[in-house]
Amino acid sequence: MAASRTKSLWLILAAQALSTIGSSVTTVALAVMVFQRTGSVLHMGGILAASTLPVVVTSFVGGALLDRYPSRTLMVLSDLVRGAMVMALPFAAGASVALVYVVAAMMGIFTSIFNPSQIKLIGDLVPQSELMRANSYLSIARDGAELGGYLVGGVLVATIGYFATFAIDAVSYVLSAVLLMGVPVLRQDAATSSLSQLLSEAPLAMARMWERPVLRTNVLYALLPMAFVMMSTPNAYGLALEVYGRGPQGLAAMEVITSAGWIVGGALAVRINYKGDRNAYTVVCGTVIGLCFLGVGFGGGFWPAVALLTVAAVANVGVVVGSMTLFQEIEPRPDKGRIIALRAGLGQLSGAAGLFLGGVLGNALGINNLYLLAGGASIVLGPIILLPYLRWKRKNPVVAASPGVAQSALIMTESEVP
């Protein structure tokens, strides 16, 4: 059984790498195609938004599907549909730019099904004591493939054009689906509710998640401090191009080095395999990110800024892996898929808000001041969110130490809130 689970995990990791390469190459090819067809950066931003927003909007639908059907089946279906959608992109662009928006939105919908399905599948497949390590391997596969995908995508578009590049992307999704077919469908309790009933009950997942101090703390951290962290992303480009005037070469160097930080972060997480409190781990890692941003904001040169952003990328892996593991450790329950999908959707919502506000505030305050704001806010908000949870945990040590306890035992009463 252990050997079978190990083989299944490696198949999932390989499928993740192929799927991520496809997504990264698609992003490059899509940018070139849209700009050549329209000459508009605005359209590119709109299409990226069209592919992102469904991840938020359809998180309830994806969660209901996940509670009704096997995770592996949903992942295979999502890969096959995304492969078909990638092949449709150049034809859609030839007919109408509006169709590109539709295709991009469809890809976003199936991404919102694939991602939580993968999280749940690994949670069901891997023993709880090894979840942090498994998620760290997943981070390495995803981030390494993303870096490679961007590099390969640029080469492919330059040498063979975007049409052939989209065809290669589609093949990567199909190969990912083939690998996932090698993962056995795990035994699960038969679903007694219809899909329509699960969908109607989906909003209750938010209330059930909010009742749990351990889950509520993580959600609040994703919605507030991590939104400030995401504000840095659009300003990183300006840091290289505007603040330090390093041009495209400097920007490329910064992207490659900081992407390597994500891979190093995954490798470190594998080695550490932290088994303590997930929320505390997440906040500590987020505080390290905030300190790095303060250093960037105060200025000290281009390469020191790149070094600090690389350390922040390493710490960011801890936030992602810690949060993912926390939700995988929820005891088996009929609405687990909806809870995981909702958490993923809220994280996407926070990230989208951070990206938008980062662009607005970076333009209004200046890039260095934006980094000071993002770093300071993430450092201050983290403990404010964590301390009530630690108080509750200290008052309820038995409940806090048992991930499979009854729902009612995890409700924080008004008397327990400081």
C-alpha positions as CSV (number, residue, x, y, z in Angstrom):
1,M,0.0,0.0,0.0
2,A,2.8,2.4,0.9
3,A,4.5,1.7,-2.5
4,S,1.3,2.3,-4.3
5,R,0.7,5.6,-2.5
6,T,4.3,6.7,-3.3
7,K,3.8,5.9,-7.0
8,S,0.5,7.8,-7.0
9,L,2.1,10.8,-5.4
10,W,4.9,10.9,-8.0
11,L,2.3,10.6,-10.8
12,I,0.4,13.6,-9.3
13,L,3.7,15.6,-9.1
14,A,4.6,14.8,-12.7
15,A,1.1,15.8,-13.8
16,Q,1.3,19.0,-11.8
17,A,4.6,19.8,-13.5
18,L,3.2,19.2,-17.0
19,S,0.0,21.1,-16.2
20,T,1.9,24.1,-14.9
21,I,4.3,24.1,-17.8
22,G,1.3,24.2,-20.1
23,S,-0.3,27.1,-18.1
24,S,3.0,29.1,-18.2
25,V,3.6,28.6,-21.9
26,T,0.0,29.5,-22.6
27,T,0.4,32.8,-20.7
28,V,3.4,33.7,-22.9
29,A,1.8,32.6,-26.1
30,L,-1.5,34.3,-25.2
31,A,0.3,37.6,-24.5
32,V,2.1,37.6,-27.9
33,M,-1.1,36.6,-29.8
34,V,-3.3,39.2,-28.2
35,F,-0.8,42.0,-28.6
36,Q,-0.2,41.0,-32.3
37,R,-4.0,40.9,-33.0
38,T,-5.1,44.0,-31.0
39,G,-1.9,46.0,-30.2
40,S,-3.6,46.5,-26.8
41,V,-2.1,45.8,-23.4
42,L,-5.6,46.6,-22.0
43,H,-7.0,43.5,-23.7
44,M,-4.2,41.3,-22.2
45,G,-5.1,42.5,-18.7
46,G,-8.8,41.9,-19.3
47,I,-8.2,38.4,-20.6
48,L,-6.0,37.5,-17.6
49,A,-8.8,38.9,-15.4
50,A,-11.3,36.7,-17.3
51,S,-9.2,33.6,-16.5
52,T,-8.8,34.6,-12.8
53,L,-12.2,35.7,-11.7
54,P,-14.0,32.4,-12.4
55,V,-11.6,30.8,-9.9
56,V,-13.3,33.0,-7.2
57,V,-16.8,32.8,-8.5
58,T,-17.0,29.1,-9.2
59,S,-15.2,27.9,-6.0
60,F,-18.6,26.9,-4.6
61,V,-19.4,24.9,-7.7
62,G,-16.0,23.2,-7.8
63,G,-16.4,22.4,-4.1
64,A,-19.8,20.8,-4.6
65,L,-18.4,18.7,-7.5
66,L,-15.5,17.7,-5.3
67,D,-17.9,16.4,-2.6
68,R,-19.9,14.5,-5.2
69,Y,-17.3,13.0,-7.5
70,P,-13.7,11.5,-7.1
71,S,-10.9,14.1,-7.1
72,R,-8.9,12.2,-9.7
73,T,-11.8,12.1,-12.1
74,L,-12.3,15.9,-11.8
75,M,-8.6,16.5,-12.4
76,V,-8.5,14.4,-15.5
77,L,-11.6,16.1,-16.9
78,S,-10.2,19.5,-16.1
79,D,-6.9,18.8,-17.9
80,L,-8.7,17.4,-21.0
81,V,-11.0,20.4,-21.2
82,R,-8.2,22.9,-20.7
83,G,-6.2,21.2,-23.4
84,A,-9.1,21.6,-25.8
85,M,-9.6,25.2,-24.8
86,V,-5.9,26.0,-25.4
87,M,-6.2,24.6,-29.0
88,A,-9.3,26.8,-29.4
89,L,-7.5,30.0,-28.5
90,P,-5.9,30.9,-31.9
91,F,-9.2,30.1,-33.7
92,A,-11.1,32.2,-31.3
93,A,-8.7,35.1,-31.8
94,G,-9.1,34.8,-35.5
95,A,-12.9,35.1,-35.2
96,S,-13.2,37.7,-32.4
97,V,-11.3,39.0,-29.5
98,A,-14.5,38.6,-27.4
99,L,-14.3,34.8,-28.0
100,V,-10.8,34.8,-26.4
101,Y,-12.3,36.2,-23.3
102,V,-14.9,33.4,-23.3
103,V,-12.2,30.7,-23.8
104,A,-10.0,32.2,-21.1
105,A,-13.0,32.2,-18.7
106,M,-13.7,28.6,-19.5
107,M,-10.1,27.7,-18.7
108,G,-10.4,29.6,-15.4
109,I,-13.5,27.7,-14.5
110,F,-11.8,24.3,-14.9
111,T,-8.7,25.6,-13.1
112,S,-11.0,26.3,-10.2
113,I,-12.0,22.7,-10.3
114,F,-8.5,21.2,-10.8
115,N,-6.7,23.1,-8.0
116,P,-8.9,22.1,-5.0
117,S,-9.3,18.6,-6.4
118,Q,-5.5,18.2,-6.3
119,I,-5.3,19.5,-2.7
120,K,-8.0,17.1,-1.6
121,L,-6.5,14.1,-3.5
122,I,-3.1,14.6,-1.8
123,G,-4.8,15.0,1.6
124,D,-6.7,11.7,1.0
125,L,-3.6,9.9,-0.3
126,V,-0.8,10.9,2.0
127,P,-0.6,10.1,5.8
128,Q,-1.2,13.2,7.9
129,S,2.4,13.1,9.3
130,E,3.8,13.4,5.8
131,L,1.4,16.1,4.4
132,M,3.9,19.0,4.9
133,R,6.6,17.1,3.0
134,A,4.2,16.1,0.2
135,N,2.9,19.6,-0.2
136,S,6.5,20.9,-0.3
137,Y,7.3,18.5,-3.2
138,L,4.2,19.8,-4.9
139,S,5.5,23.3,-4.5
140,I,8.8,22.4,-6.0
141,A,7.1,20.7,-9.0
142,R,4.8,23.7,-9.5
143,D,7.3,26.5,-9.1
144,G,10.1,24.8,-11.0
145,A,7.7,24.0,-13.9
146,E,6.4,27.5,-13.9
147,L,9.9,29.0,-14.2
148,G,10.7,26.5,-17.0
149,G,7.4,27.1,-18.7
150,Y,8.0,30.9,-19.0
151,L,11.5,30.3,-20.4
152,V,10.4,27.6,-22.8
153,G,7.3,29.6,-23.8
154,G,9.4,32.6,-24.9
155,V,11.7,30.3,-26.9
156,L,8.8,28.4,-28.6
157,V,6.9,31.6,-29.5
158,A,10.0,33.2,-31.0
159,T,11.0,30.1,-33.0
160,I,7.8,28.3,-34.1
161,G,5.0,30.9,-33.5
162,Y,2.1,31.0,-31.1
163,F,-0.1,28.6,-33.0
164,A,2.3,25.7,-32.8
165,T,3.1,26.7,-29.2
166,F,-0.6,26.4,-28.3
167,A,-0.6,22.9,-29.8
168,I,2.4,21.9,-27.6
169,D,0.6,23.4,-24.6
170,A,-2.5,21.3,-25.4
171,V,-0.4,18.1,-25.5
172,S,1.1,18.9,-22.1
173,Y,-2.4,19.0,-20.6
174,V,-3.3,15.7,-22.3
175,L,-0.1,14.1,-21.0
176,S,-1.0,15.3,-17.5
177,A,-4.4,13.7,-17.8
178,V,-2.8,10.4,-18.9
179,L,-0.5,10.4,-15.9
180,L,-3.4,11.1,-13.5
181,M,-5.3,8.1,-15.0
182,G,-2.6,6.0,-13.4
183,V,-3.6,7.2,-10.0
184,P,-6.3,4.8,-8.5
185,V,-9.6,6.2,-7.6
186,L,-9.6,6.3,-3.8
187,R,-12.4,4.7,-2.0
188,Q,-14.8,7.3,-0.6
189,D,-18.1,7.2,1.1
190,A,-21.0,7.1,-1.3
191,A,-22.5,10.5,-1.9
192,T,-26.1,10.5,-0.6
193,S,-26.9,14.1,-1.8
194,S,-27.6,15.2,-5.3
195,L,-25.3,17.7,-7.0
196,S,-28.1,20.3,-6.9
197,Q,-28.5,19.8,-3.1
198,L,-24.8,20.1,-2.6
199,L,-24.7,23.3,-4.6
200,S,-27.7,24.7,-2.6
201,E,-25.8,23.9,0.7
202,A,-22.5,25.3,-0.5
203,P,-22.9,28.8,1.2
204,L,-23.1,26.9,4.5
205,A,-19.5,25.9,4.0
206,M,-18.4,29.4,4.8
207,A,-20.3,29.4,8.1
208,R,-18.9,26.0,9.1
209,M,-15.4,27.2,8.2
210,W,-15.9,30.4,10.1
211,E,-17.0,28.6,13.3
212,R,-13.6,26.8,13.6
213,P,-11.0,29.1,15.1
214,V,-8.1,27.2,13.4
215,L,-9.7,27.6,10.0
216,R,-11.0,31.2,10.6
217,T,-7.6,32.3,11.6
218,N,-6.0,31.0,8.4
219,V,-8.8,32.6,6.2
220,L,-8.4,36.0,8.0
221,Y,-4.6,35.8,7.4
222,A,-5.2,35.1,3.7
223,L,-7.7,37.9,3.3
224,L,-5.7,40.7,5.1
225,P,-1.9,40.3,5.5
226,M,-1.5,38.3,2.3
227,A,-3.5,40.9,0.3
228,F,-0.8,43.4,1.3
229,V,1.9,40.9,0.4
230,M,0.3,40.5,-3.1
231,M,0.5,44.3,-3.6
232,S,4.2,43.9,-4.2
233,T,3.8,41.8,-7.3
234,P,2.9,44.5,-9.9
235,N,5.5,46.8,-8.3
236,A,8.4,44.4,-8.7
237,Y,8.5,45.2,-12.4
238,G,8.7,48.9,-11.6
239,L,11.4,48.2,-9.0
240,A,13.7,46.8,-11.7
241,L,12.6,49.1,-14.6
242,E,11.9,52.4,-12.9
243,V,13.5,52.6,-9.5
244,Y,16.8,51.1,-10.4
245,G,16.6,51.5,-14.2
246,R,18.0,48.0,-14.9
247,G,15.9,47.4,-18.1
248,P,14.5,44.1,-19.4
249,Q,17.7,42.3,-18.6
250,G,17.6,43.3,-15.0
251,L,13.9,42.4,-14.8
252,A,14.6,39.0,-16.3
253,A,17.4,38.4,-13.8
254,M,15.2,39.3,-10.9
255,E,12.4,37.0,-12.1
256,V,14.7,34.1,-12.5
257,I,16.5,34.5,-9.2
258,T,13.3,35.1,-7.2
259,S,11.6,32.1,-8.9
260,A,14.6,30.0,-7.8
261,G,13.7,31.2,-4.3
262,W,10.4,29.5,-4.5
263,I,12.1,26.2,-5.5
264,V,14.6,26.6,-2.6
265,G,11.6,27.3,-0.3
266,G,10.0,24.0,-1.3
267,A,13.2,22.1,-0.8
268,L,13.7,23.6,2.7
269,A,10.1,22.8,3.6
270,V,10.7,19.2,2.6
271,R,13.8,19.1,4.9
272,I,12.0,20.8,7.8
273,N,8.7,18.9,7.5
274,Y,7.3,21.1,10.3
275,K,4.8,19.3,12.5
276,G,3.8,22.1,14.8
277,D,0.9,24.6,14.7
278,R,0.1,25.5,11.1
279,N,-1.2,28.9,11.8
280,A,1.8,29.9,13.8
281,Y,4.1,28.6,11.1
282,T,2.2,30.6,8.5
283,V,2.3,33.8,10.4
284,V,6.1,33.5,11.1
285,C,6.7,32.9,7.5
286,G,4.5,35.9,6.6
287,T,6.4,38.1,9.1
288,V,9.7,37.2,7.4
289,I,8.1,38.4,4.1
290,G,7.1,41.6,5.7
291,L,10.6,42.2,7.1
292,C,12.1,41.6,3.6
293,F,9.6,44.1,2.1
294,L,10.7,46.7,4.6
295,G,14.3,46.2,3.6
296,V,13.3,46.7,-0.1
297,G,11.3,49.8,0.8
298,F,14.2,51.5,2.6
299,G,16.3,50.9,-0.5
300,G,19.9,49.8,-0.7
301,G,20.5,49.0,-4.3
302,F,19.1,46.6,-6.9
303,W,20.9,43.4,-6.0
304,P,20.2,43.7,-2.2
305,A,16.5,44.2,-3.2
306,V,16.7,41.1,-5.4
307,A,18.3,39.1,-2.5
308,L,15.5,40.3,-0.1
309,L,12.7,39.4,-2.6
310,T,14.3,35.9,-3.0
311,V,14.2,35.4,0.8
312,A,10.6,36.5,0.7
313,A,9.9,34.0,-2.0
314,V,11.4,31.2,0.2
315,A,9.2,32.3,3.1
316,N,6.1,32.5,0.9
317,V,6.4,28.8,0.3
318,G,5.9,28.3,4.0
319,V,2.7,30.3,3.9
320,V,1.3,28.4,1.0
321,V,2.4,24.9,2.2
322,G,1.3,25.6,5.8
323,S,-2.2,26.8,4.7
324,M,-2.7,23.9,2.3
325,T,-1.7,21.3,4.9
326,L,-4.0,22.9,7.5
327,F,-7.1,22.4,5.3
328,Q,-6.1,18.9,4.2
329,E,-5.9,17.9,7.8
330,I,-9.7,18.5,8.3
331,E,-11.3,15.3,9.4
332,P,-13.3,13.4,6.7
333,R,-16.7,15.1,6.4
334,P,-19.4,15.5,3.6
335,D,-18.5,19.2,2.9
336,K,-14.7,19.0,3.0
337,G,-14.4,19.6,-0.7
338,R,-16.5,22.7,-0.5
339,I,-14.5,24.0,2.4
340,I,-11.2,23.5,0.6
341,A,-12.5,25.0,-2.6
342,L,-13.9,28.0,-0.7
343,R,-10.6,28.6,0.9
344,A,-8.9,28.5,-2.5
345,G,-11.4,31.0,-3.9
346,L,-11.0,33.4,-1.0
347,G,-7.2,33.2,-1.5
348,Q,-7.7,34.1,-5.1
349,L,-10.0,37.0,-4.2
350,S,-7.5,38.4,-1.8
351,G,-4.7,38.0,-4.3
352,A,-6.7,39.7,-7.1
353,A,-7.6,42.6,-4.7
354,G,-3.9,42.9,-3.7
355,L,-2.7,43.0,-7.3
356,F,-5.2,45.8,-8.1
357,L,-4.6,47.9,-5.0
358,G,-0.8,47.3,-5.5
359,G,-1.0,49.0,-8.9
360,V,-3.1,51.9,-7.7
361,L,-1.1,52.5,-4.5
362,G,2.3,52.0,-6.1
363,N,1.4,54.7,-8.6
364,A,0.1,57.0,-5.9
365,L,2.6,56.5,-3.1
366,G,5.7,55.4,-5.1
367,I,7.2,52.0,-5.3
368,N,9.5,52.1,-2.3
369,N,6.7,53.5,-0.1
370,L,4.4,50.7,-1.3
371,Y,6.9,48.1,-0.1
372,L,7.1,49.9,3.2
373,L,3.3,49.8,3.5
374,A,3.0,46.2,2.4
375,G,5.8,45.0,4.7
376,G,4.6,47.0,7.8
377,A,0.9,46.0,7.4
378,S,1.8,42.3,7.0
379,I,4.0,42.4,10.1
380,V,1.4,44.2,12.3
381,L,-1.7,42.3,11.1
382,G,-0.2,38.9,11.5
383,P,0.0,38.8,15.3
384,I,-3.3,40.7,15.7
385,I,-5.0,37.8,13.8
386,L,-3.0,35.0,15.5
387,L,-3.2,36.0,19.2
388,P,-7.0,35.3,19.6
389,Y,-6.4,31.9,18.2
390,L,-3.5,31.2,20.5
391,R,-5.6,32.3,23.4
392,W,-8.4,29.9,22.4
393,K,-5.9,27.1,21.9
394,R,-4.4,27.6,25.3
395,K,-7.9,27.4,26.9
396,N,-8.9,24.4,24.8
397,P,-5.7,22.3,24.6
398,V,-7.4,19.0,24.1
399,V,-9.7,20.2,21.3
400,A,-7.0,22.2,19.6
401,A,-4.7,19.1,19.5
402,S,-7.4,16.9,17.9
403,P,-8.0,17.6,14.2
404,G,-10.9,15.1,14.0
405,V,-13.0,16.3,16.9
406,A,-16.7,17.2,16.5
407,Q,-17.7,20.4,14.8
408,S,-19.5,21.8,17.9
409,A,-16.3,21.4,20.0
410,L,-14.5,23.8,17.7
411,I,-16.8,26.8,18.0
412,M,-15.3,29.8,19.7
413,T,-17.8,31.2,22.1
414,E,-18.1,34.9,22.8
415,S,-16.6,34.5,26.3
416,E,-13.5,33.0,24.7
417,V,-12.9,35.9,22.4
418,P,-10.6,38.6,23.9
